Amino acid sequence: MTTTTTYTVKGMTCGHCVSSVTEEITEVAGVTGVEVDLATGLVTVGSDGPVDAAAITAAVKEAGYEVVTPS
Ligand SMILES: [Cu+2]
């Protein structure tokens, strides 16, 4: 069963930003899928089990952006 969690990421402006964020989040343990909506900044993370929100925040930071509403 797949769980999805949505985050709002600040600072993405183009397709390159989207792929950077997608790439970094994909590397987080347990993540099975990442979907980014550039217009809204919404990032949906799919996983088979619970994923450490702090790890997602760190991955986004690694890409050069910021999670504004961890949920
Ligand atoms: Cu960009």
N, CA, C, O and the ligand as a Tripos MOL2 file, in Angstrom:
@<TRIPOS>MOLECULE
protein
  285   283    72     0     0
PROTEIN
NO_CHARGES

@<TRIPOS>ATOM
      1 N           0.8420   -1.2010    0.0000 N.3       1 MET1
      2 CA          0.0000    0.0000    0.0000 C.3       1 MET1
      3 C           0.8820    1.2570    0.0000 C.2       1 MET1
      4 O           1.8940    1.3340    0.6970 O.2       1 MET1
      5 N           0.4680    2.2100   -0.7870 N.am      2 THR2
      6 CA          1.2790    3.4180   -0.9150 C.3       2 THR2
      7 C           0.6930    4.5760   -0.1210 C.2       2 THR2
      8 O          -0.5020    4.8640   -0.1910 O.2       2 THR2
      9 N           1.5540    5.2190    0.6220 N.am      3 THR3
     10 CA          1.1840    6.3930    1.3980 C.3       3 THR3
     11 C           1.6960    7.6180    0.6580 C.2       3 THR3
     12 O           2.7910    7.5850    0.0960 O.2       3 THR3
     13 N           0.9250    8.6960    0.6490 N.am      4 THR4
     14 CA          1.4530    9.9220    0.0700 C.3       4 THR4
     15 C           1.4110   11.0480    1.0910 C.2       4 THR4
     16 O           0.4700   11.1720    1.8750 O.2       4 THR4
     17 N           2.4460   11.8530    1.0590 N.am      5 THR5
     18 CA          2.5360   13.0150    1.9420 C.3       5 THR5
     19 C           2.8380   14.2140    1.0700 C.2       5 THR5
     20 O           3.6410   14.1290    0.1400 O.2       5 THR5
     21 N           2.1900   15.3400    1.3710 N.am      6 THR6
     22 CA          2.3840   16.5310    0.5610 C.3       6 THR6
     23 C           3.1460   17.6100    1.3260 C.2       6 THR6
     24 O           2.8640   17.8910    2.4910 O.2       6 THR6
     25 N           4.0990   18.1920    0.6520 N.am      7 TYR7
     26 CA          4.9050   19.2710    1.2250 C.3       7 TYR7
     27 C           4.7940   20.4830    0.3200 C.2       7 TYR7
     28 O           4.5550   20.3450   -0.8790 O.2       7 TYR7
     29 N           4.9680   21.6710    0.8860 N.am      8 THR8
     30 CA          5.0450   22.8760    0.0640 C.3       8 THR8
     31 C           6.4950   23.3430    0.0560 C.2       8 THR8
     32 O           7.0920   23.5810    1.1060 O.2       8 THR8
     33 N           7.0460   23.4680   -1.1390 N.am      9 VAL9
     34 CA          8.4380   23.8540   -1.2770 C.3       9 VAL9
     35 C           8.5270   25.2490   -1.8950 C.2       9 VAL9
     36 O           7.8860   25.5510   -2.9010 O.2       9 VAL9
     37 N           9.3400   26.0810   -1.2570 N.am     10 LYS10
     38 CA          9.4960   27.4670   -1.6630 C.3      10 LYS10
     39 C          10.7320   27.6130   -2.5480 C.2      10 LYS10
     40 O          11.7630   26.9960   -2.2800 O.2      10 LYS10
     41 N          10.6340   28.4250   -3.6000 N.am     11 GLY11
     42 CA         11.8130   28.8060   -4.3700 C.3      11 GLY11
     43 C          11.9780   28.1520   -5.7310 C.2      11 GLY11
     44 O          12.8760   28.5220   -6.4870 O.2      11 GLY11
     45 N          11.1260   27.1840   -6.0580 N.am     12 MET12
     46 CA         11.2670   26.5370   -7.3700 C.3      12 MET12
     47 C          10.6790   27.4510   -8.4490 C.2      12 MET12
     48 O           9.5640   27.9560   -8.3160 O.2      12 MET12
     49 N          11.4620   27.6530   -9.5300 N.am     13 THR13
     50 CA         10.9920   28.5640  -10.5760 C.3      13 THR13
     51 C          10.9170   27.9600  -11.9660 C.2      13 THR13
     52 O          10.3060   28.5490  -12.8580 O.2      13 THR13
     53 N          11.5230   26.8000  -12.1700 N.am     14 CYS14
     54 CA         11.5130   26.2250  -13.5120 C.3      14 CYS14
     55 C          11.6450   24.7050  -13.4690 C.2      14 CYS14
     56 O          11.7360   24.1070  -12.3960 O.2      14 CYS14
     57 N          11.6560   24.0980  -14.6340 N.am     15 GLY15
     58 CA         11.7390   22.6520  -14.7290 C.3      15 GLY15
     59 C          13.0160   22.0790  -14.1360 C.2      15 GLY15
     60 O          13.0450   20.9470  -13.6540 O.2      15 GLY15
     61 N          14.0740   22.8860  -14.1830 N.am     16 HIS16
     62 CA         15.3350   22.4270  -13.6100 C.3      16 HIS16
     63 C          15.2120   22.2910  -12.0890 C.2      16 HIS16
     64 O          15.7030   21.3270  -11.5020 O.2      16 HIS16
     65 N          14.5570   23.2570  -11.4670 N.am     17 CYS17
     66 CA         14.3220   23.2100  -10.0220 C.3      17 CYS17
     67 C          13.5270   21.9540   -9.6840 C.2      17 CYS17
     68 O          13.8270   21.2450   -8.7230 O.2      17 CYS17
     69 N          12.5130   21.7010  -10.4940 N.am     18 VAL18
     70 CA         11.6520   20.5360  -10.2730 C.3      18 VAL18
     71 C          12.4680   19.2500  -10.3160 C.2      18 VAL18
     72 O          12.2980   18.3720   -9.4690 O.2      18 VAL18
     73 N          13.3690   19.1380  -11.3220 N.am     19 SER19
     74 CA         14.1340   17.8940  -11.3940 C.3      19 SER19
     75 C          15.1560   17.7750  -10.2730 C.2      19 SER19
     76 O          15.4290   16.6670   -9.8120 O.2      19 SER19
     77 N          15.7320   18.8950   -9.8220 N.am     20 SER20
     78 CA         16.6650   18.8450   -8.6890 C.3      20 SER20
     79 C          15.9640   18.3330   -7.4400 C.2      20 SER20
     80 O          16.4650   17.4420   -6.7520 O.2      20 SER20
     81 N          14.8010   18.9070   -7.1550 N.am     21 VAL21
     82 CA         14.0350   18.5130   -5.9650 C.3      21 VAL21
     83 C          13.6000   17.0500   -6.0800 C.2      21 VAL21
     84 O          13.7040   16.2810   -5.1240 O.2      21 VAL21
     85 N          13.1140   16.6830   -7.2620 N.am     22 THR22
     86 CA         12.6650   15.3110   -7.4800 C.3      22 THR22
     87 C          13.8110   14.3250   -7.2530 C.2      22 THR22
     88 O          13.6460   13.2980   -6.5950 O.2      22 THR22
     89 N          14.9750   14.6600   -7.8120 N.am     23 GLU23
     90 CA         16.1400   13.7830   -7.6890 C.3      23 GLU23
     91 C          16.5520   13.5850   -6.2320 C.2      23 GLU23
     92 O          16.7830   12.4580   -5.7940 O.2      23 GLU23
     93 N          16.6440   14.6810   -5.4870 N.am     24 GLU24
     94 CA         17.0770   14.5930   -4.0880 C.3      24 GLU24
     95 C          16.0850   13.8080   -3.2400 C.2      24 GLU24
     96 O          16.4790   12.9660   -2.4330 O.2      24 GLU24
     97 N          14.7980   14.0850   -3.4230 N.am     25 ILE25
     98 CA         13.7910   13.3960   -2.6010 C.3      25 ILE25
     99 C          13.7380   11.9100   -2.9430 C.2      25 ILE25
    100 O          13.5220   11.0740   -2.0650 O.2      25 ILE25
    101 N          13.9360   11.5820   -4.2240 N.am     26 THR26
    102 CA         13.9220   10.1810   -4.6470 C.3      26 THR26
    103 C          14.9770    9.3620   -3.9120 C.2      26 THR26
    104 O          14.8130    8.1580   -3.7130 O.2      26 THR26
    105 N          16.0700   10.0260   -3.5070 N.am     27 GLU27
    106 CA         17.1490    9.3220   -2.8240 C.3      27 GLU27
    107 C          16.8640    9.0240   -1.3570 C.2      27 GLU27
    108 O          17.5960    8.2580   -0.7310 O.2      27 GLU27
    109 N          15.8060    9.6230   -0.7980 N.am     28 VAL28
    110 CA         15.4760    9.3770    0.6060 C.3      28 VAL28
    111 C          14.9400    7.9460    0.7600 C.2      28 VAL28
    112 O          14.1190    7.4860   -0.0330 O.2      28 VAL28
    113 N          15.4180    7.2640    1.7880 N.am     29 ALA29
    114 CA         15.0240    5.8770    2.0420 C.3      29 ALA29
    115 C          13.5070    5.7350    2.1770 C.2      29 ALA29
    116 O          12.8740    6.4680    2.9360 O.2      29 ALA29
    117 N          12.9370    4.7950    1.4420 N.am     30 GLY30
    118 CA         11.5110    4.5040    1.5440 C.3      30 GLY30
    119 C          10.6530    5.2000    0.5110 C.2      30 GLY30
    120 O           9.4960    4.8320    0.3090 O.2      30 GLY30
    121 N          11.2160    6.2120   -0.1490 N.am     31 VAL31
    122 CA         10.4480    6.9680   -1.1440 C.3      31 VAL31
    123 C          10.3060    6.1660   -2.4380 C.2      31 VAL31
    124 O          11.2890    5.6620   -2.9820 O.2      31 VAL31
    125 N           9.0680    6.0570   -2.9190 N.am     32 THR32
    126 CA          8.8160    5.2890   -4.1380 C.3      32 THR32
    127 C           8.4090    6.1640   -5.3150 C.2      32 THR32
    128 O           8.4290    5.7250   -6.4650 O.2      32 THR32
    129 N           8.0360    7.4190   -5.0140 N.am     33 GLY33
    130 CA          7.6370    8.2980   -6.0990 C.3      33 GLY33
    131 C           7.5690    9.7420   -5.6440 C.2      33 GLY33
    132 O           7.2550   10.0230   -4.4870 O.2      33 GLY33
    133 N           7.8650   10.6650   -6.5650 N.am     34 VAL34
    134 CA          7.8220   12.0910   -6.2410 C.3      34 VAL34
    135 C           7.1020   12.8150   -7.3660 C.2      34 VAL34
    136 O           7.4010   12.6150   -8.5430 O.2      34 VAL34
    137 N           6.1450   13.6640   -6.9880 N.am     35 GLU35
    138 CA          5.4430   14.4620   -7.9820 C.3      35 GLU35
    139 C           5.5180   15.9190   -7.5650 C.2      35 GLU35
    140 O           5.2060   16.2600   -6.4250 O.2      35 GLU35
    141 N           5.9330   16.7850   -8.4900 N.am     36 VAL36
    142 CA          6.0860   18.1970   -8.1590 C.3      36 VAL36
    143 C           5.1680   19.0320   -9.0420 C.2      36 VAL36
    144 O           5.1470   18.8700  -10.2620 O.2      36 VAL36
    145 N           4.4170   19.9190   -8.4180 N.am     37 ASP37
    146 CA          3.6050   20.8790   -9.1660 C.3      37 ASP37
    147 C           4.3020   22.2300   -9.0450 C.2      37 ASP37
    148 O           4.2680   22.8760   -7.9980 O.2      37 ASP37
    149 N           4.9290   22.6370  -10.1320 N.am     38 LEU38
    150 CA          5.7300   23.8640  -10.1230 C.3      38 LEU38
    151 C           4.8930   25.1000   -9.7980 C.2      38 LEU38
    152 O           5.3410   25.9710   -9.0530 O.2      38 LEU38
    153 N           3.6930   25.1840  -10.3450 N.am     39 ALA39
    154 CA          2.8400   26.3570  -10.1610 C.3      39 ALA39
    155 C           2.4950   26.6080   -8.6950 C.2      39 ALA39
    156 O           2.4700   27.7540   -8.2460 O.2      39 ALA39
    157 N           2.2320   25.5380   -7.9560 N.am     40 THR40
    158 CA          1.8120   25.6890   -6.5630 C.3      40 THR40
    159 C           2.9380   25.4190   -5.5770 C.2      40 THR40
    160 O           2.8350   25.7920   -4.4080 O.2      40 THR40
    161 N           4.0170   24.7730   -6.0300 N.am     41 GLY41
    162 CA          5.0990   24.4000   -5.1370 C.3      41 GLY41
    163 C           4.7880   23.1470   -4.3380 C.2      41 GLY41
    164 O           5.5290   22.7800   -3.4270 O.2      41 GLY41
    165 N           3.6860   22.4940   -4.6850 N.am     42 LEU42
    166 CA          3.3010   21.2900   -3.9420 C.3      42 LEU42
    167 C           4.1060   20.0910   -4.4140 C.2      42 LEU42
    168 O           4.1960   19.8030   -5.6070 O.2      42 LEU42
    169 N           4.6860   19.4020   -3.4390 N.am     43 VAL43
    170 CA          5.4690   18.2110   -3.7230 C.3      43 VAL43
    171 C           4.7950   17.0310   -3.0350 C.2      43 VAL43
    172 O           4.6590   17.0090   -1.8120 O.2      43 VAL43
    173 N           4.3790   16.0610   -3.8240 N.am     44 THR44
    174 CA          3.7380   14.8740   -3.2680 C.3      44 THR44
    175 C           4.7430   13.7260   -3.2680 C.2      44 THR44
    176 O           5.3000   13.3580   -4.3020 O.2      44 THR44
    177 N           4.9530   13.1760   -2.0840 N.am     45 VAL45
    178 CA          5.9320   12.1010   -1.9210 C.3      45 VAL45
    179 C           5.2060   10.7960   -1.6320 C.2      45 VAL45
    180 O           4.4460   10.6990   -0.6680 O.2      45 VAL45
    181 N           5.4410    9.7990   -2.4670 N.am     46 GLY46
    182 CA          4.8430    8.4860   -2.2600 C.3      46 GLY46
    183 C           5.8390    7.5560   -1.6020 C.2      46 GLY46
    184 O           7.0370    7.6210   -1.8770 O.2      46 GLY46
    185 N           5.3380    6.6800   -0.7230 N.am     47 SER47
    186 CA          6.2240    5.7380   -0.0430 C.3      47 SER47
    187 C           5.4490    4.4950    0.3560 C.2      47 SER47
    188 O           4.2210    4.5130    0.4410 O.2      47 SER47
    189 N           6.1800    3.4160    0.5980 N.am     48 ASP48
    190 CA          5.5460    2.1690    1.0140 C.3      48 ASP48
    191 C           5.3270    2.1320    2.5180 C.2      48 ASP48
    192 O           4.5550    1.3140    3.0170 O.2      48 ASP48
    193 N           5.9990    3.0070    3.2330 N.am     49 GLY49
    194 CA          5.8670    3.0620    4.6870 C.3      49 GLY49
    195 C           6.1280    4.4770    5.1330 C.2      49 GLY49
    196 O           6.2490    5.3790    4.3040 O.2      49 GLY49
    197 N           6.2160    4.6870    6.4330 N.am     50 PRO50
    198 CA          6.4780    6.0370    6.9400 C.3      50 PRO50
    199 C           7.8570    6.5280    6.5060 C.2      50 PRO50
    200 O           8.8360    5.7830    6.5370 O.2      50 PRO50
    201 N           7.9120    7.7950    6.1010 N.am     51 VAL51
    202 CA          9.1870    8.3950    5.7070 C.3      51 VAL51
    203 C           9.4620    9.5460    6.6650 C.2      51 VAL51
    204 O           8.5680   10.3240    6.9950 O.2      51 VAL51
    205 N          10.7050    9.6400    7.1010 N.am     52 ASP52
    206 CA         11.1310   10.6910    8.0060 C.3      52 ASP52
    207 C          10.9640   12.0670    7.3610 C.2      52 ASP52
    208 O          11.6410   12.3850    6.3830 O.2      52 ASP52
    209 N          10.0650   12.8780    7.9100 N.am     53 ALA53
    210 CA          9.8170   14.2080    7.3540 C.3      53 ALA53
    211 C          11.0860   15.0590    7.3700 C.2      53 ALA53
    212 O          11.3090   15.8740    6.4750 O.2      53 ALA53
    213 N          11.9110   14.8620    8.3940 N.am     54 ALA54
    214 CA         13.1590   15.6190    8.4990 C.3      54 ALA54
    215 C          14.1010   15.2720    7.3490 C.2      54 ALA54
    216 O          14.8650   16.1170    6.8840 O.2      54 ALA54
    217 N          14.0380   14.0170    6.8960 N.am     55 ALA55
    218 CA         14.8860   13.5890    5.7810 C.3      55 ALA55
    219 C          14.4260   14.2440    4.4860 C.2      55 ALA55
    220 O          15.2440   14.5840    3.6320 O.2      55 ALA55
    221 N          13.1190   14.4190    4.3430 N.am     56 ILE56
    222 CA         12.5750   15.0940    3.1550 C.3      56 ILE56
    223 C          12.9920   16.5610    3.1690 C.2      56 ILE56
    224 O          13.4410   17.1040    2.1590 O.2      56 ILE56
    225 N          12.8340   17.1920    4.3340 N.am     57 THR57
    226 CA         13.2260   18.5970    4.4840 C.3      57 THR57
    227 C          14.7040   18.7720    4.1600 C.2      57 THR57
    228 O          15.0880   19.7320    3.4930 O.2      57 THR57
    229 N          15.5320   17.8420    4.6340 N.am     58 ALA58
    230 CA         16.9740   17.9090    4.3930 C.3      58 ALA58
    231 C          17.2840   17.7200    2.9070 C.2      58 ALA58
    232 O          18.1740   18.3770    2.3660 O.2      58 ALA58
    233 N          16.5490   16.8240    2.2540 N.am     59 ALA59
    234 CA         16.7620   16.5620    0.8250 C.3      59 ALA59
    235 C          16.4180   17.7940   -0.0030 C.2      59 ALA59
    236 O          17.1240   18.1370   -0.9510 O.2      59 ALA59
    237 N          15.3200   18.4570    0.3690 N.am     60 VAL60
    238 CA         14.9000   19.6750   -0.3390 C.3      60 VAL60
    239 C          15.9530   20.7660   -0.1530 C.2      60 VAL60
    240 O          16.2870   21.4980   -1.0850 O.2      60 VAL60
    241 N          16.4620   20.8570    1.0620 N.am     61 LYS61
    242 CA         17.4980   21.8400    1.3760 C.3      61 LYS61
    243 C          18.7580   21.5600    0.5550 C.2      61 LYS61
    244 O          19.4080   22.4720    0.0450 O.2      61 LYS61
    245 N          19.0820   20.2650    0.4450 N.am     62 GLU62
    246 CA         20.2360   19.8100   -0.3320 C.3      62 GLU62
    247 C          20.1250   20.2700   -1.7860 C.2      62 GLU62
    248 O          21.1200   20.6180   -2.4220 O.2      62 GLU62
    249 N          18.8930   20.2630   -2.2940 N.am     63 ALA63
    250 CA         18.6410   20.6900   -3.6750 C.3      63 ALA63
    251 C          18.7030   22.2160   -3.7920 C.2      63 ALA63
    252 O          18.8170   22.7520   -4.8940 O.2      63 ALA63
    253 N          18.6270   22.9110   -2.6570 N.am     64 GLY64
    254 CA         18.7280   24.3670   -2.6530 C.3      64 GLY64
    255 C          17.4180   25.0910   -2.4120 C.2      64 GLY64
    256 O          17.3050   26.2900   -2.6650 O.2      64 GLY64
    257 N          16.4140   24.3480   -1.9130 N.am     65 TYR65
    258 CA         15.1060   24.9570   -1.6780 C.3      65 TYR65
    259 C          14.6530   24.7040   -0.2670 C.2      65 TYR65
    260 O          15.3830   24.1040    0.5230 O.2      65 TYR65
    261 N          13.4500   25.1550    0.0680 N.am     66 GLU66
    262 CA         13.0030   25.0820    1.4460 C.3      66 GLU66
    263 C          11.5690   24.5690    1.5630 C.2      66 GLU66
    264 O          10.6780   24.9930    0.8260 O.2      66 GLU66
    265 N          11.3670   23.6470    2.5070 N.am     67 VAL67
    266 CA         10.0090   23.1880    2.7860 C.3      67 VAL67
    267 C           9.3710   24.2020    3.7140 C.2      67 VAL67
    268 O           9.9070   24.4880    4.7840 O.2      67 VAL67
    269 N           8.2150   24.7540    3.3120 N.am     68 VAL68
    270 CA          7.5720   25.7430    4.1590 C.3      68 VAL68
    271 C           6.4690   25.1580    5.0360 C.2      68 VAL68
    272 O           6.1920   25.6850    6.1130 O.2      68 VAL68
    273 N           5.8460   24.0850    4.5910 N.am     69 THR69
    274 CA          4.8010   23.4880    5.4300 C.3      69 THR69
    275 C           4.9330   21.9750    5.4890 C.2      69 THR69
    276 O           4.2700   21.2590    4.7390 O.2      69 THR69
    277 N           5.7860   21.4910    6.3770 N.am     70 PRO70
    278 CA          5.8660   20.0410    6.5120 C.3      70 PRO70
    279 C           4.5300   19.5190    7.0420 C.2      70 PRO70
    280 O           3.9430   20.1240    7.9390 O.2      70 PRO70
    281 N           4.0560   18.4260    6.5080 N.am     71 SER71
    282 CA          2.7720   17.9310    6.9860 C.3      71 SER71
    283 C           2.8080   16.4200    7.1250 C.2      71 SER71
    284 O           1.8120   15.8130    7.5180 O.2      71 SER71
    285 CU         14.8880   26.4550  -11.7970 Cu       72 CU72
@<TRIPOS>BOND
     1     1     2 1
     2     2     3 1
     3     3     4 2
     4     3     5 am
     5     5     6 1
     6     6     7 1
     7     7     8 2
     8     7     9 am
     9     9    10 1
    10    10    11 1
    11    11    12 2
    12    11    13 am
    13    13    14 1
    14    14    15 1
    15    15    16 2
    16    15    17 am
    17    17    18 1
    18    18    19 1
    19    19    20 2
    20    19    21 am
    21    21    22 1
    22    22    23 1
    23    23    24 2
    24    23    25 am
    25    25    26 1
    26    26    27 1
    27    27    28 2
    28    27    29 am
    29    29    30 1
    30    30    31 1
    31    31    32 2
    32    31    33 am
    33    33    34 1
    34    34    35 1
    35    35    36 2
    36    35    37 am
    37    37    38 1
    38    38    39 1
    39    39    40 2
    40    39    41 am
    41    41    42 1
    42    42    43 1
    43    43    44 2
    44    43    45 am
    45    45    46 1
    46    46    47 1
    47    47    48 2
    48    47    49 am
    49    49    50 1
    50    50    51 1
    51    51    52 2
    52    51    53 am
    53    53    54 1
    54    54    55 1
    55    55    56 2
    56    55    57 am
    57    57    58 1
    58    58    59 1
    59    59    60 2
    60    59    61 am
    61    61    62 1
    62    62    63 1
    63    63    64 2
    64    63    65 am
    65    65    66 1
    66    66    67 1
    67    67    68 2
    68    67    69 am
    69    69    70 1
    70    70    71 1
    71    71    72 2
    72    71    73 am
    73    73    74 1
    74    74    75 1
    75    75    76 2
    76    75    77 am
    77    77    78 1
    78    78    79 1
    79    79    80 2
    80    79    81 am
    81    81    82 1
    82    82    83 1
    83    83    84 2
    84    83    85 am
    85    85    86 1
    86    86    87 1
    87    87    88 2
    88    87    89 am
    89    89    90 1
    90    90    91 1
    91    91    92 2
    92    91    93 am
    93    93    94 1
    94    94    95 1
    95    95    96 2
    96    95    97 am
    97    97    98 1
    98    98    99 1
    99    99   100 2
   100    99   101 am
   101   101   102 1
   102   102   103 1
   103   103   104 2
   104   103   105 am
   105   105   106 1
   106   106   107 1
   107   107   108 2
   108   107   109 am
   109   109   110 1
   110   110   111 1
   111   111   112 2
   112   111   113 am
   113   113   114 1
   114   114   115 1
   115   115   116 2
   116   115   117 am
   117   117   118 1
   118   118   119 1
   119   119   120 2
   120   119   121 am
   121   121   122 1
   122   122   123 1
   123   123   124 2
   124   123   125 am
   125   125   126 1
   126   126   127 1
   127   127   128 2
   128   127   129 am
   129   129   130 1
   130   130   131 1
   131   131   132 2
   132   131   133 am
   133   133   134 1
   134   134   135 1
   135   135   136 2
   136   135   137 am
   137   137   138 1
   138   138   139 1
   139   139   140 2
   140   139   141 am
   141   141   142 1
   142   142   143 1
   143   143   144 2
   144   143   145 am
   145   145   146 1
   146   146   147 1
   147   147   148 2
   148   147   149 am
   149   149   150 1
   150   150   151 1
   151   151   152 2
   152   151   153 am
   153   153   154 1
   154   154   155 1
   155   155   156 2
   156   155   157 am
   157   157   158 1
   158   158   159 1
   159   159   160 2
   160   159   161 am
   161   161   162 1
   162   162   163 1
   163   163   164 2
   164   163   165 am
   165   165   166 1
   166   166   167 1
   167   167   168 2
   168   167   169 am
   169   169   170 1
   170   170   171 1
   171   171   172 2
   172   171   173 am
   173   173   174 1
   174   174   175 1
   175   175   176 2
   176   175   177 am
   177   177   178 1
   178   178   179 1
   179   179   180 2
   180   179   181 am
   181   181   182 1
   182   182   183 1
   183   183   184 2
   184   183   185 am
   185   185   186 1
   186   186   187 1
   187   187   188 2
   188   187   189 am
   189   189   190 1
   190   190   191 1
   191   191   192 2
   192   191   193 am
   193   193   194 1
   194   194   195 1
   195   195   196 2
   196   195   197 am
   197   197   198 1
   198   198   199 1
   199   199   200 2
   200   199   201 am
   201   201   202 1
   202   202   203 1
   203   203   204 2
   204   203   205 am
   205   205   206 1
   206   206   207 1
   207   207   208 2
   208   207   209 am
   209   209   210 1
   210   210   211 1
   211   211   212 2
   212   211   213 am
   213   213   214 1
   214   214   215 1
   215   215   216 2
   216   215   217 am
   217   217   218 1
   218   218   219 1
   219   219   220 2
   220   219   221 am
   221   221   222 1
   222   222   223 1
   223   223   224 2
   224   223   225 am
   225   225   226 1
   226   226   227 1
   227   227   228 2
   228   227   229 am
   229   229   230 1
   230   230   231 1
   231   231   232 2
   232   231   233 am
   233   233   234 1
   234   234   235 1
   235   235   236 2
   236   235   237 am
   237   237   238 1
   238   238   239 1
   239   239   240 2
   240   239   241 am
   241   241   242 1
   242   242   243 1
   243   243   244 2
   244   243   245 am
   245   245   246 1
   246   246   247 1
   247   247   248 2
   248   247   249 am
   249   249   250 1
   250   250   251 1
   251   251   252 2
   252   251   253 am
   253   253   254 1
   254   254   255 1
   255   255   256 2
   256   255   257 am
   257   257   258 1
   258   258   259 1
   259   259   260 2
   260   259   261 am
   261   261   262 1
   262   262   263 1
   263   263   264 2
   264   263   265 am
   265   265   266 1
   266   266   267 1
   267   267   268 2
   268   267   269 am
   269   269   270 1
   270   270   271 1
   271   271   272 2
   272   271   273 am
   273   273   274 1
   274   274   275 1
   275   275   276 2
   276   275   277 am
   277   277   278 1
   278   278   279 1
   279   279   280 2
   280   279   281 am
   281   281   282 1
   282   282   283 1
   283   283   284 2
@<TRIPOS>SUBSTRUCTURE
     1 MET1         2 RESIDUE 1 A MET
     2 THR2         6 RESIDUE 1 A THR
     3 THR3        10 RESIDUE 1 A THR
     4 THR4        14 RESIDUE 1 A THR
     5 THR5        18 RESIDUE 1 A THR
     6 THR6        22 RESIDUE 1 A THR
     7 TYR7        26 RESIDUE 1 A TYR
     8 THR8        30 RESIDUE 1 A THR
     9 VAL9        34 RESIDUE 1 A VAL
    10 LYS10       38 RESIDUE 1 A LYS
    11 GLY11       42 RESIDUE 1 A GLY
    12 MET12       46 RESIDUE 1 A MET
    13 THR13       50 RESIDUE 1 A THR
    14 CYS14       54 RESIDUE 1 A CYS
    15 GLY15       58 RESIDUE 1 A GLY
    16 HIS16       62 RESIDUE 1 A HIS
    17 CYS17       66 RESIDUE 1 A CYS
    18 VAL18       70 RESIDUE 1 A VAL
    19 SER19       74 RESIDUE 1 A SER
    20 SER20       78 RESIDUE 1 A SER
    21 VAL21       82 RESIDUE 1 A VAL
    22 THR22       86 RESIDUE 1 A THR
    23 GLU23       90 RESIDUE 1 A GLU
    24 GLU24       94 RESIDUE 1 A GLU
    25 ILE25       98 RESIDUE 1 A ILE
    26 THR26      102 RESIDUE 1 A THR
    27 GLU27      106 RESIDUE 1 A GLU
    28 VAL28      110 RESIDUE 1 A VAL
    29 ALA29      114 RESIDUE 1 A ALA
    30 GLY30      118 RESIDUE 1 A GLY
    31 VAL31      122 RESIDUE 1 A VAL
    32 THR32      126 RESIDUE 1 A THR
    33 GLY33      130 RESIDUE 1 A GLY
    34 VAL34      134 RESIDUE 1 A VAL
    35 GLU35      138 RESIDUE 1 A GLU
    36 VAL36      142 RESIDUE 1 A VAL
    37 ASP37      146 RESIDUE 1 A ASP
    38 LEU38      150 RESIDUE 1 A LEU
    39 ALA39      154 RESIDUE 1 A ALA
    40 THR40      158 RESIDUE 1 A THR
    41 GLY41      162 RESIDUE 1 A GLY
    42 LEU42      166 RESIDUE 1 A LEU
    43 VAL43      170 RESIDUE 1 A VAL
    44 THR44      174 RESIDUE 1 A THR
    45 VAL45      178 RESIDUE 1 A VAL
    46 GLY46      182 RESIDUE 1 A GLY
    47 SER47      186 RESIDUE 1 A SER
    48 ASP48      190 RESIDUE 1 A ASP
    49 GLY49      194 RESIDUE 1 A GLY
    50 PRO50      198 RESIDUE 1 A PRO
    51 VAL51      202 RESIDUE 1 A VAL
    52 ASP52      206 RESIDUE 1 A ASP
    53 ALA53      210 RESIDUE 1 A ALA
    54 ALA54      214 RESIDUE 1 A ALA
    55 ALA55      218 RESIDUE 1 A ALA
    56 ILE56      222 RESIDUE 1 A ILE
    57 THR57      226 RESIDUE 1 A THR
    58 ALA58      230 RESIDUE 1 A ALA
    59 ALA59      234 RESIDUE 1 A ALA
    60 VAL60      238 RESIDUE 1 A VAL
    61 LYS61      242 RESIDUE 1 A LYS
    62 GLU62      246 RESIDUE 1 A GLU
    63 ALA63      250 RESIDUE 1 A ALA
    64 GLY64      254 RESIDUE 1 A GLY
    65 TYR65      258 RESIDUE 1 A TYR
    66 GLU66      262 RESIDUE 1 A GLU
    67 VAL67      266 RESIDUE 1 A VAL
    68 VAL68      270 RESIDUE 1 A VAL
    69 THR69      274 RESIDUE 1 A THR
    70 PRO70      278 RESIDUE 1 A PRO
    71 SER71      282 RESIDUE 1 A SER
    72 CU72       285 GROUP 0 **** ****
